[in-house]
Amino acid sequence: MGVQDIVEGKRQWRAHMARVKALPPDYRIVYKEIQRYVFKVGPVDLLDGSLLSGIIDFFEEGVAAGRGVLELVGDDVAAFCDGLIKDSRT
């Protein structure tokens, strides 16, 4: 991994976090819990970035539809996360 890769990775992460900050507060709280859970469990395919960005896409669609975050993920956020990573190597 070269310096350019590191710089590009930081740029992508900052853009990702800007999208998170644009979400309503309840969505941000649930996203942070999902992020904490996923980082702790550590699915191998997390490195390609599609899991977390896919969650943001899902949340942005929920916001646009006027739905609450718990309508999307349910009351048990950990069970929602388990469903997301059930077929992933950890």
Residue pairs with C-beta under 8 A, 6 or more apart in sequence:
12 49
16 49
16 52
16 53
16 56
19 56
19 60
20 28
20 31
20 32
20 56
21 28
23 31
23 56
23 59
23 60
23 63
24 63
24 69
26 68
26 69
26 70
27 59
27 62
27 63
27 69
30 59
30 69
30 70
30 73
30 77
31 55
31 56
31 59
33 77
34 52
34 55
34 73
34 77
34 80
34 81
35 52
37 77
37 78
37 81
38 46
38 51
38 52
38 81
38 84
38 85
39 46
41 81
41 85
41 90
42 90
43 51
43 85
43 88
43 89
43 90
44 88
44 89
44 90
45 51
45 88
45 89
46 52
46 88
51 84
51 85
55 84
58 72
59 69
59 72
62 68
62 69
62 71
62 72
73 80
74 80
